[in-house]
Amino acid sequence: MASRDYLPYYIGGHARECVGEAVLSWKSGFDGAIQVFSMGCMPEIVSKAILPAIARDKDFPILSLVVDEMTGEAGYITRIEAFVDMLERRRSHAVSGC
């Protein structure tokens, strides 16, 4: 179970899956991950609290987006575009050795 080091207990919802998928994405060589969850979802809030440790330990960028009925689409698009730009810069620096 990929989440074991960060979330060894079942707390309900998809928290262990969320944490485990972040670790598996890093192991698979992904450049980063995006967590999308609904406002007030307690297991995903726990995951959101754990994901920064994975990001720090693995040097693996993770963006968390909270969705509710009042959220505008344009804000998400801007945040995702900025995240992808950051991933592209990281990759180009890794390839060029800078």
SEFIZA-3560 file (N, C-alpha, C; in Angstrom, 3 decimals):
REM SEFIZA-3560
<numar><xx>0.842</xx><yy>-1.169</yy><zz>0.000</zz><atom>N</atom></numar>
<numar><xx>0.000</xx><yy>0.000</yy><zz>0.000</zz><atom>CA</atom></numar>
<numar><xx>0.894</xx><yy>1.241</yy><zz>0.000</zz><atom>C</atom></numar>
<numar><xx>0.744</xx><yy>2.053</yy><zz>-1.014</zz><atom>N</atom></numar>
<numar><xx>1.634</xx><yy>3.192</yy><zz>-1.223</zz><atom>CA</atom></numar>
<numar><xx>1.480</xx><yy>4.292</yy><zz>-0.182</zz><atom>C</atom></numar>
<numar><xx>0.341</xx><yy>4.363</yy><zz>0.478</zz><atom>N</atom></numar>
<numar><xx>0.101</xx><yy>5.434</yy><zz>1.449</zz><atom>CA</atom></numar>
<numar><xx>0.623</xx><yy>5.115</yy><zz>2.844</zz><atom>C</atom></numar>
<numar><xx>1.078</xx><yy>3.907</yy><zz>3.071</zz><atom>N</atom></numar>
<numar><xx>1.399</xx><yy>3.425</yy><zz>4.421</zz><atom>CA</atom></numar>
<numar><xx>2.338</xx><yy>4.341</yy><zz>5.204</zz><atom>C</atom></numar>
<numar><xx>3.374</xx><yy>4.875</yy><zz>4.570</zz><atom>N</atom></numar>
<numar><xx>4.331</xx><yy>5.727</yy><zz>5.291</zz><atom>CA</atom></numar>
<numar><xx>3.714</xx><yy>7.047</yy><zz>5.757</zz><atom>C</atom></numar>
<numar><xx>2.685</xx><yy>7.501</yy><zz>5.068</zz><atom>N</atom></numar>
<numar><xx>2.099</xx><yy>8.802</yy><zz>5.374</zz><atom>CA</atom></numar>
<numar><xx>0.726</xx><yy>8.720</yy><zz>6.040</zz><atom>C</atom></numar>
<numar><xx>-0.019</xx><yy>7.670</yy><zz>5.760</zz><atom>N</atom></numar>
<numar><xx>-1.360</xx><yy>7.511</yy><zz>6.321</zz><atom>CA</atom></numar>
<numar><xx>-1.607</xx><yy>6.022</yy><zz>6.539</zz><atom>C</atom></numar>
<numar><xx>-1.144</xx><yy>5.484</yy><zz>7.664</zz><atom>N</atom></numar>
<numar><xx>-1.218</xx><yy>4.041</yy><zz>7.886</zz><atom>CA</atom></numar>
<numar><xx>-2.605</xx><yy>3.525</yy><zz>8.270</zz><atom>C</atom></numar>
<numar><xx>-3.550</xx><yy>4.435</yy><zz>8.556</zz><atom>N</atom></numar>
<numar><xx>-4.863</xx><yy>4.010</yy><zz>9.023</zz><atom>CA</atom></numar>
<numar><xx>-5.948</xx><yy>4.382</yy><zz>8.021</zz><atom>C</atom></numar>
<numar><xx>-6.987</xx><yy>3.580</yy><zz>7.988</zz><atom>N</atom></numar>
<numar><xx>-8.160</xx><yy>3.894</yy><zz>7.175</zz><atom>CA</atom></numar>
<numar><xx>-9.009</xx><yy>4.898</yy><zz>7.933</zz><atom>C</atom></numar>
<numar><xx>-9.249</xx><yy>6.065</yy><zz>7.334</zz><atom>N</atom></numar>
<numar><xx>-10.046</xx><yy>7.084</yy><zz>8.014</zz><atom>CA</atom></numar>
<numar><xx>-11.361</xx><yy>7.347</yy><zz>7.288</zz><atom>C</atom></numar>
<numar><xx>-11.632</xx><yy>6.601</yy><zz>6.254</zz><atom>N</atom></numar>
<numar><xx>-12.865</xx><yy>6.774</yy><zz>5.498</zz><atom>CA</atom></numar>
<numar><xx>-12.622</xx><yy>7.528</yy><zz>4.205</zz><atom>C</atom></numar>
<numar><xx>-13.664</xx><yy>7.552</yy><zz>3.393</zz><atom>N</atom></numar>
<numar><xx>-13.561</xx><yy>8.246</yy><zz>2.111</zz><atom>CA</atom></numar>
<numar><xx>-12.443</xx><yy>7.679</yy><zz>1.257</zz><atom>C</atom></numar>
<numar><xx>-11.793</xx><yy>8.558</yy><zz>0.531</zz><atom>N</atom></numar>
<numar><xx>-10.710</xx><yy>8.139</yy><zz>-0.362</zz><atom>CA</atom></numar>
<numar><xx>-9.363</xx><yy>8.710</yy><zz>0.073</zz><atom>C</atom></numar>
<numar><xx>-9.208</xx><yy>8.974</yy><zz>1.355</zz><atom>N</atom></numar>
<numar><xx>-7.974</xx><yy>9.601</yy><zz>1.842</zz><atom>CA</atom></numar>
<numar><xx>-6.751</xx><yy>8.747</yy><zz>1.542</zz><atom>C</atom></numar>
<numar><xx>-6.813</xx><yy>7.458</yy><zz>1.868</zz><atom>N</atom></numar>
<numar><xx>-5.647</xx><yy>6.596</yy><zz>1.617</zz><atom>CA</atom></numar>
<numar><xx>-5.358</xx><yy>6.480</yy><zz>0.130</zz><atom>C</atom></numar>
<numar><xx>-6.415</xx><yy>6.417</yy><zz>-0.675</zz><atom>N</atom></numar>
<numar><xx>-6.209</xx><yy>6.353</yy><zz>-2.120</zz><atom>CA</atom></numar>
<numar><xx>-5.561</xx><yy>7.631</yy><zz>-2.641</zz><atom>C</atom></numar>
<numar><xx>-6.013</xx><yy>8.773</yy><zz>-2.132</zz><atom>N</atom></numar>
<numar><xx>-5.454</xx><yy>10.057</yy><zz>-2.563</zz><atom>CA</atom></numar>
<numar><xx>-3.963</xx><yy>10.145</yy><zz>-2.229</zz><atom>C</atom></numar>
<numar><xx>-3.621</xx><yy>9.822</yy><zz>-1.002</zz><atom>N</atom></numar>
<numar><xx>-2.226</xx><yy>9.864</yy><zz>-0.567</zz><atom>CA</atom></numar>
<numar><xx>-1.409</xx><yy>8.829</yy><zz>-1.333</zz><atom>C</atom></numar>
<numar><xx>-1.939</xx><yy>7.627</yy><zz>-1.474</zz><atom>N</atom></numar>
<numar><xx>-1.238</xx><yy>6.570</yy><zz>-2.204</zz><atom>CA</atom></numar>
<numar><xx>-1.017</xx><yy>6.919</yy><zz>-3.661</zz><atom>C</atom></numar>
<numar><xx>-2.012</xx><yy>7.527</yy><zz>-4.298</zz><atom>N</atom></numar>
<numar><xx>-1.859</xx><yy>7.915</yy><zz>-5.706</zz><atom>CA</atom></numar>
<numar><xx>-0.783</xx><yy>8.977</yy><zz>-5.883</zz><atom>C</atom></numar>
<numar><xx>-0.649</xx><yy>9.874</yy><zz>-4.919</zz><atom>N</atom></numar>
<numar><xx>0.423</xx><yy>10.870</yy><zz>-4.998</zz><atom>CA</atom></numar>
<numar><xx>1.785</xx><yy>10.184</yy><zz>-4.967</zz><atom>C</atom></numar>
<numar><xx>1.952</xx><yy>9.223</yy><zz>-4.065</zz><atom>N</atom></numar>
<numar><xx>3.221</xx><yy>8.490</yy><zz>-3.969</zz><atom>CA</atom></numar>
<numar><xx>3.459</xx><yy>7.681</yy><zz>-5.251</zz><atom>C</atom></numar>
<numar><xx>2.435</xx><yy>7.009</yy><zz>-5.739</zz><atom>N</atom></numar>
<numar><xx>2.577</xx><yy>6.211</yy><zz>-6.960</zz><atom>CA</atom></numar>
<numar><xx>2.872</xx><yy>7.092</yy><zz>-8.174</zz><atom>C</atom></numar>
<numar><xx>2.294</xx><yy>8.278</yy><zz>-8.216</zz><atom>N</atom></numar>
<numar><xx>2.581</xx><yy>9.204</yy><zz>-9.315</zz><atom>CA</atom></numar>
<numar><xx>4.042</xx><yy>9.618</yy><zz>-9.303</zz><atom>C</atom></numar>
<numar><xx>4.569</xx><yy>9.878</yy><zz>-8.116</zz><atom>N</atom></numar>
<numar><xx>6.001</xx><yy>10.202</yy><zz>-7.990</zz><atom>CA</atom></numar>
<numar><xx>6.850</xx><yy>9.014</yy><zz>-8.449</zz><atom>C</atom></numar>
<numar><xx>6.504</xx><yy>7.812</yy><zz>-7.985</zz><atom>N</atom></numar>
<numar><xx>7.266</xx><yy>6.617</yy><zz>-8.364</zz><atom>CA</atom></numar>
<numar><xx>7.210</xx><yy>6.356</yy><zz>-9.863</zz><atom>C</atom></numar>
<numar><xx>6.103</xx><yy>6.751</yy><zz>-10.487</zz><atom>N</atom></numar>
<numar><xx>5.928</xx><yy>6.525</yy><zz>-11.920</zz><atom>CA</atom></numar>
<numar><xx>6.621</xx><yy>7.580</yy><zz>-12.774</zz><atom>C</atom></numar>
<numar><xx>7.209</xx><yy>8.583</yy><zz>-12.127</zz><atom>N</atom></numar>
<numar><xx>7.955</xx><yy>9.593</yy><zz>-12.869</zz><atom>CA</atom></numar>
<numar><xx>7.132</xx><yy>10.780</yy><zz>-13.332</zz><atom>C</atom></numar>
<numar><xx>5.943</xx><yy>10.960</yy><zz>-12.785</zz><atom>N</atom></numar>
<numar><xx>5.148</xx><yy>12.132</yy><zz>-13.133</zz><atom>CA</atom></numar>
<numar><xx>5.879</xx><yy>13.387</yy><zz>-12.662</zz><atom>C</atom></numar>
<numar><xx>5.581</xx><yy>14.512</yy><zz>-13.295</zz><atom>N</atom></numar>
<numar><xx>6.201</xx><yy>15.774</yy><zz>-12.919</zz><atom>CA</atom></numar>
<numar><xx>5.545</xx><yy>16.395</yy><zz>-11.692</zz><atom>C</atom></numar>
<numar><xx>4.282</xx><yy>16.078</yy><zz>-11.438</zz><atom>N</atom></numar>
<numar><xx>3.546</xx><yy>16.644</yy><zz>-10.314</zz><atom>CA</atom></numar>
<numar><xx>2.157</xx><yy>16.025</yy><zz>-10.269</zz><atom>C</atom></numar>
<numar><xx>1.359</xx><yy>16.459</yy><zz>-9.305</zz><atom>N</atom></numar>
<numar><xx>0.002</xx><yy>15.931</yy><zz>-9.144</zz><atom>CA</atom></numar>
<numar><xx>-0.926</xx><yy>17.053</yy><zz>-8.722</zz><atom>C</atom></numar>
<numar><xx>-2.207</xx><yy>16.885</yy><zz>-9.049</zz><atom>N</atom></numar>
<numar><xx>-3.239</xx><yy>17.842</yy><zz>-8.645</zz><atom>CA</atom></numar>
<numar><xx>-4.305</xx><yy>17.080</yy><zz>-7.878</zz><atom>C</atom></numar>
<numar><xx>-4.596</xx><yy>17.544</yy><zz>-6.677</zz><atom>N</atom></numar>
<numar><xx>-5.680</xx><yy>16.995</yy><zz>-5.862</zz><atom>CA</atom></numar>
<numar><xx>-6.880</xx><yy>17.920</yy><zz>-6.015</zz><atom>C</atom></numar>
<numar><xx>-8.028</xx><yy>17.362</yy><zz>-6.394</zz><atom>N</atom></numar>
<numar><xx>-9.264</xx><yy>18.124</yy><zz>-6.500</zz><atom>CA</atom></numar>
<numar><xx>-10.255</xx><yy>17.506</yy><zz>-5.528</zz><atom>C</atom></numar>
<numar><xx>-10.810</xx><yy>18.324</yy><zz>-4.628</zz><atom>N</atom></numar>
<numar><xx>-11.768</xx><yy>17.784</yy><zz>-3.671</zz><atom>CA</atom></numar>
<numar><xx>-12.830</xx><yy>18.815</yy><zz>-3.323</zz><atom>C</atom></numar>
<numar><xx>-13.961</xx><yy>18.320</yy><zz>-2.864</zz><atom>N</atom></numar>
<numar><xx>-15.073</xx><yy>19.209</yy><zz>-2.536</zz><atom>CA</atom></numar>
<numar><xx>-14.888</xx><yy>19.810</yy><zz>-1.145</zz><atom>C</atom></numar>
<numar><xx>-15.350</xx><yy>21.030</yy><zz>-1.008</zz><atom>N</atom></numar>
<numar><xx>-15.278</xx><yy>21.759</yy><zz>0.251</zz><atom>CA</atom></numar>
<numar><xx>-15.936</xx><yy>20.949</yy><zz>1.363</zz><atom>C</atom></numar>
<numar><xx>-15.245</xx><yy>20.821</yy><zz>2.468</zz><atom>N</atom></numar>
<numar><xx>-15.814</xx><yy>20.153</yy><zz>3.634</zz><atom>CA</atom></numar>
<numar><xx>-15.672</xx><yy>18.646</yy><zz>3.658</zz><atom>C</atom></numar>
<numar><xx>-15.015</xx><yy>18.063</yy><zz>2.690</zz><atom>N</atom></numar>
<numar><xx>-14.830</xx><yy>16.605</yy><zz>2.668</zz><atom>CA</atom></numar>
<numar><xx>-13.689</xx><yy>16.250</yy><zz>3.627</zz><atom>C</atom></numar>
<numar><xx>-14.030</xx><yy>15.747</yy><zz>4.784</zz><atom>N</atom></numar>
<numar><xx>-13.046</xx><yy>15.534</yy><zz>5.849</zz><atom>CA</atom></numar>
<numar><xx>-11.894</xx><yy>14.603</yy><zz>5.438</zz><atom>C</atom></numar>
<numar><xx>-12.138</xx><yy>13.441</yy><zz>4.813</zz><atom>N</atom></numar>
<numar><xx>-10.979</xx><yy>12.618</yy><zz>4.428</zz><atom>CA</atom></numar>
<numar><xx>-10.037</xx><yy>13.335</yy><zz>3.462</zz><atom>C</atom></numar>
<numar><xx>-10.580</xx><yy>14.114</yy><zz>2.552</zz><atom>N</atom></numar>
<numar><xx>-9.722</xx><yy>14.834</yy><zz>1.611</zz><atom>CA</atom></numar>
<numar><xx>-9.002</xx><yy>15.997</yy><zz>2.286</zz><atom>C</atom></numar>
<numar><xx>-9.605</xx><yy>16.581</yy><zz>3.311</zz><atom>N</atom></numar>
<numar><xx>-8.925</xx><yy>17.627</yy><zz>4.081</zz><atom>CA</atom></numar>
<numar><xx>-7.716</xx><yy>17.022</yy><zz>4.804</zz><atom>C</atom></numar>
<numar><xx>-7.876</xx><yy>15.804</yy><zz>5.324</zz><atom>N</atom></numar>
<numar><xx>-6.749</xx><yy>15.104</yy><zz>5.950</zz><atom>CA</atom></numar>
<numar><xx>-5.670</xx><yy>14.843</yy><zz>4.900</zz><atom>C</atom></numar>
<numar><xx>-6.074</xx><yy>14.389</yy><zz>3.716</zz><atom>N</atom></numar>
<numar><xx>-5.109</xx><yy>14.163</yy><zz>2.636</zz><atom>CA</atom></numar>
<numar><xx>-4.365</xx><yy>15.443</yy><zz>2.300</zz><atom>C</atom></numar>
<numar><xx>-5.104</xx><yy>16.544</yy><zz>2.208</zz><atom>N</atom></numar>
<numar><xx>-4.489</xx><yy>17.841</yy><zz>1.883</zz><atom>CA</atom></numar>
<numar><xx>-3.433</xx><yy>18.219</yy><zz>2.917</zz><atom>C</atom></numar>
<numar><xx>-3.648</xx><yy>17.834</yy><zz>4.162</zz><atom>N</atom></numar>
<numar><xx>-2.671</xx><yy>18.119</yy><zz>5.214</zz><atom>CA</atom></numar>
<numar><xx>-1.428</xx><yy>17.239</yy><zz>5.095</zz><atom>C</atom></numar>
<numar><xx>-1.566</xx><yy>16.063</yy><zz>4.507</zz><atom>N</atom></numar>
<numar><xx>-0.452</xx><yy>15.112</yy><zz>4.367</zz><atom>CA</atom></numar>
<numar><xx>0.341</xx><yy>15.356</yy><zz>3.086</zz><atom>C</atom></numar>
<numar><xx>-0.321</xx><yy>15.794</yy><zz>2.032</zz><atom>N</atom></numar>
<numar><xx>0.345</xx><yy>15.944</yy><zz>0.737</zz><atom>CA</atom></numar>
<numar><xx>1.567</xx><yy>16.859</yy><zz>0.755</zz><atom>C</atom></numar>
<numar><xx>1.600</xx><yy>17.943</yy><zz>1.544</zz><atom>N</atom></numar>
<numar><xx>2.834</xx><yy>18.745</yy><zz>1.579</zz><atom>CA</atom></numar>
<numar><xx>4.057</xx><yy>17.966</yy><zz>2.075</zz><atom>C</atom></numar>
<numar><xx>3.852</xx><yy>17.005</yy><zz>2.962</zz><atom>N</atom></numar>
<numar><xx>4.982</xx><yy>16.181</yy><zz>3.416</zz><atom>CA</atom></numar>
<numar><xx>5.507</xx><yy>15.326</yy><zz>2.269</zz><atom>C</atom></numar>
<numar><xx>4.606</xx><yy>14.787</yy><zz>1.463</zz><atom>N</atom></numar>
<numar><xx>5.029</xx><yy>14.002</yy><zz>0.298</zz><atom>CA</atom></numar>
<numar><xx>5.757</xx><yy>14.908</yy><zz>-0.683</zz><atom>C</atom></numar>
<numar><xx>5.193</xx><yy>16.089</yy><zz>-0.930</zz><atom>N</atom></numar>
<numar><xx>5.822</xx><yy>17.035</yy><zz>-1.856</zz><atom>CA</atom></numar>
<numar><xx>7.233</xx><yy>17.388</yy><zz>-1.395</zz><atom>C</atom></numar>
<numar><xx>7.391</xx><yy>17.618</yy><zz>-0.108</zz><atom>N</atom></numar>
<numar><xx>8.706</xx><yy>17.971</yy><zz>0.453</zz><atom>CA</atom></numar>
<numar><xx>9.661</xx><yy>16.778</yy><zz>0.416</zz><atom>C</atom></numar>
<numar><xx>9.212</xx><yy>15.619</yy><zz>0.897</zz><atom>N</atom></numar>
<numar><xx>10.071</xx><yy>14.439</yy><zz>0.973</zz><atom>CA</atom></numar>
<numar><xx>10.525</xx><yy>13.941</yy><zz>-0.396</zz><atom>C</atom></numar>
<numar><xx>9.646</xx><yy>14.034</yy><zz>-1.368</zz><atom>N</atom></numar>
<numar><xx>9.923</xx><yy>13.471</yy><zz>-2.697</zz><atom>CA</atom></numar>
<numar><xx>10.322</xx><yy>14.539</yy><zz>-3.718</zz><atom>C</atom></numar>
<numar><xx>10.354</xx><yy>15.811</yy><zz>-3.293</zz><atom>N</atom></numar>
<numar><xx>10.572</xx><yy>16.930</yy><zz>-4.227</zz><atom>CA</atom></numar>
<numar><xx>9.615</xx><yy>16.790</yy><zz>-5.404</zz><atom>C</atom></numar>
<numar><xx>8.324</xx><yy>16.687</yy><zz>-5.063</zz><atom>N</atom></numar>
<numar><xx>7.264</xx><yy>16.381</yy><zz>-6.021</zz><atom>CA</atom></numar>
<numar><xx>6.136</xx><yy>17.398</yy><zz>-5.845</zz><atom>C</atom></numar>
<numar><xx>5.979</xx><yy>18.332</yy><zz>-6.782</zz><atom>N</atom></numar>
<numar><xx>4.960</xx><yy>19.364</yy><zz>-6.644</zz><atom>CA</atom></numar>
<numar><xx>3.535</xx><yy>18.790</yy><zz>-6.630</zz><atom>C</atom></numar>
<numar><xx>2.731</xx><yy>19.280</yy><zz>-5.697</zz><atom>N</atom></numar>
<numar><xx>1.329</xx><yy>18.874</yy><zz>-5.602</zz><atom>CA</atom></numar>
<numar><xx>0.490</xx><yy>20.126</yy><zz>-5.406</zz><atom>C</atom></numar>
<numar><xx>-0.529</xx><yy>20.276</yy><zz>-6.239</zz><atom>N</atom></numar>
<numar><xx>-1.462</xx><yy>21.390</yy><zz>-6.155</zz><atom>CA</atom></numar>
<numar><xx>-2.795</xx><yy>20.848</yy><zz>-5.656</zz><atom>C</atom></numar>
<numar><xx>-3.358</xx><yy>21.470</yy><zz>-4.624</zz><atom>N</atom></numar>
<numar><xx>-4.677</xx><yy>21.089</yy><zz>-4.120</zz><atom>CA</atom></numar>
<numar><xx>-5.692</xx><yy>22.150</yy><zz>-4.519</zz><atom>C</atom></numar>
<numar><xx>-6.812</xx><yy>21.708</yy><zz>-5.106</zz><atom>N</atom></numar>
<numar><xx>-7.892</xx><yy>22.601</yy><zz>-5.504</zz><atom>CA</atom></numar>
<numar><xx>-9.163</xx><yy>22.196</yy><zz>-4.779</zz><atom>C</atom></numar>
<numar><xx>-9.761</xx><yy>23.145</yy><zz>-4.092</zz><atom>N</atom></numar>
<numar><xx>-11.008</xx><yy>22.914</yy><zz>-3.367</zz><atom>CA</atom></numar>
<numar><xx>-12.155</xx><yy>23.420</yy><zz>-4.233</zz><atom>C</atom></numar>
<numar><xx>-13.173</xx><yy>22.593</yy><zz>-4.416</zz><atom>N</atom></numar>
<numar><xx>-14.306</xx><yy>22.930</yy><zz>-5.276</zz><atom>CA</atom></numar>
<numar><xx>-15.556</xx><yy>23.099</yy><zz>-4.424</zz><atom>C</atom></numar>
<numar><xx>-16.287</xx><yy>24.164</yy><zz>-4.669</zz><atom>N</atom></numar>
<numar><xx>-17.627</xx><yy>24.308</yy><zz>-4.099</zz><atom>CA</atom></numar>
<numar><xx>-18.514</xx><yy>24.988</yy><zz>-5.142</zz><atom>C</atom></numar>
<numar><xx>-19.775</xx><yy>25.127</yy><zz>-4.831</zz><atom>N</atom></numar>
<numar><xx>-20.720</xx><yy>25.656</yy><zz>-5.818</zz><atom>CA</atom></numar>
<numar><xx>-20.498</xx><yy>27.128</yy><zz>-6.132</zz><atom>C</atom></numar>
<numar><xx>-19.692</xx><yy>27.814</yy><zz>-5.356</zz><atom>N</atom></numar>
<numar><xx>-19.453</xx><yy>29.242</yy><zz>-5.566</zz><atom>CA</atom></numar>
<numar><xx>-18.143</xx><yy>29.519</yy><zz>-6.308</zz><atom>C</atom></numar>
<numar><xx>-17.404</xx><yy>28.508</yy><zz>-6.620</zz><atom>N</atom></numar>
<numar><xx>-16.084</xx><yy>28.688</yy><zz>-7.211</zz><atom>CA</atom></numar>
<numar><xx>-16.189</xx><yy>28.983</yy><zz>-8.702</zz><atom>C</atom></numar>
<numar><xx>-15.436</xx><yy>29.967</yy><zz>-9.152</zz><atom>N</atom></numar>
<numar><xx>-15.426</xx><yy>30.327</yy><zz>-10.560</zz><atom>CA</atom></numar>
<numar><xx>-14.400</xx><yy>29.524</yy><zz>-11.346</zz><atom>C</atom></numar>
<numar><xx>-14.750</xx><yy>29.187</yy><zz>-12.562</zz><atom>N</atom></numar>
<numar><xx>-13.883</xx><yy>28.371</yy><zz>-13.419</zz><atom>CA</atom></numar>
<numar><xx>-12.578</xx><yy>29.079</yy><zz>-13.772</zz><atom>C</atom></numar>
<numar><xx>-12.627</xx><yy>30.373</yy><zz>-13.993</zz><atom>N</atom></numar>
<numar><xx>-11.438</xx><yy>31.121</yy><zz>-14.421</zz><atom>CA</atom></numar>
<numar><xx>-10.306</xx><yy>31.021</yy><zz>-13.400</zz><atom>C</atom></numar>
<numar><xx>-10.636</xx><yy>31.052</yy><zz>-12.121</zz><atom>N</atom></numar>
<numar><xx>-9.602</xx><yy>30.933</yy><zz>-11.095</zz><atom>CA</atom></numar>
<numar><xx>-8.886</xx><yy>29.599</yy><zz>-11.145</zz><atom>C</atom></numar>
<numar><xx>-9.631</xx><yy>28.537</yy><zz>-11.412</zz><atom>N</atom></numar>
<numar><xx>-9.017</xx><yy>27.214</yy><zz>-11.527</zz><atom>CA</atom></numar>
<numar><xx>-8.114</xx><yy>27.133</yy><zz>-12.746</zz><atom>C</atom></numar>
<numar><xx>-8.599</xx><yy>27.648</yy><zz>-13.845</zz><atom>N</atom></numar>
<numar><xx>-7.798</xx><yy>27.610</yy><zz>-15.073</zz><atom>CA</atom></numar>
<numar><xx>-6.476</xx><yy>28.331</yy><zz>-14.860</zz><atom>C</atom></numar>
<numar><xx>-6.521</xx><yy>29.501</yy><zz>-14.244</zz><atom>N</atom></numar>
<numar><xx>-5.297</xx><yy>30.267</yy><zz>-13.980</zz><atom>CA</atom></numar>
<numar><xx>-4.342</xx><yy>29.496</yy><zz>-13.074</zz><atom>C</atom></numar>
<numar><xx>-4.852</xx><yy>28.899</yy><zz>-12.005</zz><atom>N</atom></numar>
<numar><xx>-3.992</xx><yy>28.158</yy><zz>-11.072</zz><atom>CA</atom></numar>
<numar><xx>-3.390</xx><yy>26.928</yy><zz>-11.738</zz><atom>C</atom></numar>
<numar><xx>-4.171</xx><yy>26.225</yy><zz>-12.535</zz><atom>N</atom></numar>
<numar><xx>-3.653</xx><yy>25.030</yy><zz>-13.224</zz><atom>CA</atom></numar>
<numar><xx>-2.620</xx><yy>25.426</yy><zz>-14.267</zz><atom>C</atom></numar>
<numar><xx>-2.875</xx><yy>26.495</yy><zz>-15.011</zz><atom>N</atom></numar>
<numar><xx>-1.890</xx><yy>26.969</yy><zz>-15.993</zz><atom>CA</atom></numar>
<numar><xx>-0.574</xx><yy>27.345</yy><zz>-15.313</zz><atom>C</atom></numar>
<numar><xx>-0.650</xx><yy>28.032</yy><zz>-14.190</zz><atom>N</atom></numar>
<numar><xx>0.565</xx><yy>28.419</yy><zz>-13.464</zz><atom>CA</atom></numar>
<numar><xx>1.301</xx><yy>27.179</yy><zz>-12.949</zz><atom>C</atom></numar>
<numar><xx>0.570</xx><yy>26.183</yy><zz>-12.476</zz><atom>N</atom></numar>
<numar><xx>1.179</xx><yy>24.938</yy><zz>-11.993</zz><atom>CA</atom></numar>
<numar><xx>1.888</xx><yy>24.211</yy><zz>-13.133</zz><atom>C</atom></numar>
<numar><xx>1.240</xx><yy>24.120</yy><zz>-14.279</zz><atom>N</atom></numar>
<numar><xx>1.856</xx><yy>23.464</yy><zz>-15.440</zz><atom>CA</atom></numar>
<numar><xx>3.096</xx><yy>24.233</yy><zz>-15.896</zz><atom>C</atom></numar>
<numar><xx>3.033</xx><yy>25.562</yy><zz>-15.899</zz><atom>N</atom></numar>
<numar><xx>4.216</xx><yy>26.363</yy><zz>-16.244</zz><atom>CA</atom></numar>
<numar><xx>5.373</xx><yy>26.058</yy><zz>-15.299</zz><atom>C</atom></numar>
<numar><xx>5.076</xx><yy>25.964</yy><zz>-13.999</zz><atom>N</atom></numar>
<numar><xx>6.107</xx><yy>25.651</yy><zz>-13.012</zz><atom>CA</atom></numar>
<numar><xx>6.697</xx><yy>24.264</yy><zz>-13.274</zz><atom>C</atom></numar>
<numar><xx>5.852</xx><yy>23.288</yy><zz>-13.596</zz><atom>N</atom></numar>
<numar><xx>6.351</xx><yy>21.943</yy><zz>-13.897</zz><atom>CA</atom></numar>
<numar><xx>7.256</xx><yy>21.959</yy><zz>-15.129</zz><atom>C</atom></numar>
<numar><xx>6.854</xx><yy>22.705</yy><zz>-16.139</zz><atom>N</atom></numar>
<numar><xx>7.681</xx><yy>22.802</yy><zz>-17.353</zz><atom>CA</atom></numar>
<numar><xx>9.032</xx><yy>23.435</yy><zz>-17.059</zz><atom>C</atom></numar>
<numar><xx>9.049</xx><yy>24.486</yy><zz>-16.223</zz><atom>N</atom></numar>
<numar><xx>10.333</xx><yy>25.116</yy><zz>-15.852</zz><atom>CA</atom></numar>
<numar><xx>11.214</xx><yy>24.151</yy><zz>-15.078</zz><atom>C</atom></numar>
<numar><xx>10.615</xx><yy>23.398</yy><zz>-14.140</zz><atom>N</atom></numar>
<numar><xx>11.394</xx><yy>22.409</yy><zz>-13.381</zz><atom>CA</atom></numar>
<numar><xx>12.009</xx><yy>21.375</yy><zz>-14.313</zz><atom>C</atom></numar>
<numar><xx>11.225</xx><yy>20.906</yy><zz>-15.270</zz><atom>N</atom></numar>
<numar><xx>11.722</xx><yy>19.889</yy><zz>-16.194</zz><atom>CA</atom></numar>
<numar><xx>12.839</xx><yy>20.452</yy><zz>-17.062</zz><atom>C</atom></numar>
<numar><xx>12.669</xx><yy>21.669</yy><zz>-17.582</zz><atom>N</atom></numar>
<numar><xx>13.703</xx><yy>22.232</yy><zz>-18.453</zz><atom>CA</atom></numar>
<numar><xx>14.988</xx><yy>22.503</yy><zz>-17.663</zz><atom>C</atom></numar>
<numar><xx>14.876</xx><yy>22.887</yy><zz>-16.391</zz><atom>N</atom></numar>
<numar><xx>16.070</xx><yy>23.087</yy><zz>-15.565</zz><atom>CA</atom></numar>
<numar><xx>16.742</xx><yy>21.751</yy><zz>-15.254</zz><atom>C</atom></numar>
<numar><xx>15.957</xx><yy>20.713</yy><zz>-15.051</zz><atom>N</atom></numar>
<numar><xx>16.521</xx><yy>19.393</yy><zz>-14.762</zz><atom>CA</atom></numar>
<numar><xx>17.259</xx><yy>18.861</yy><zz>-15.986</zz><atom>C</atom></numar>
<numar><xx>16.705</xx><yy>19.093</yy><zz>-17.162</zz><atom>N</atom></numar>
<numar><xx>17.329</xx><yy>18.599</yy><zz>-18.388</zz><atom>CA</atom></numar>
<numar><xx>18.587</xx><yy>19.389</yy><zz>-18.708</zz><atom>C</atom></numar>
<numar><xx>18.542</xx><yy>20.714</yy><zz>-18.496</zz><atom>N</atom></numar>
<numar><xx>19.698</xx><yy>21.538</yy><zz>-18.831</zz><atom>CA</atom></numar>
<numar><xx>20.754</xx><yy>21.542</yy><zz>-17.726</zz><atom>C</atom></numar>
<numar><xx>20.393</xx><yy>21.047</yy><zz>-16.540</zz><atom>N</atom></numar>
<numar><xx>21.343</xx><yy>20.988</yy><zz>-15.453</zz><atom>CA</atom></numar>
<numar><xx>21.531</xx><yy>22.300</yy><zz>-14.715</zz><atom>C</atom></numar>
<numar><xx>20.653</xx><yy>23.253</yy><zz>-14.946</zz><atom>N</atom></numar>
<numar><xx>20.760</xx><yy>24.562</yy><zz>-14.280</zz><atom>CA</atom></numar>
<numar><xx>20.137</xx><yy>24.536</yy><zz>-12.919</zz><atom>C</atom></numar>
//
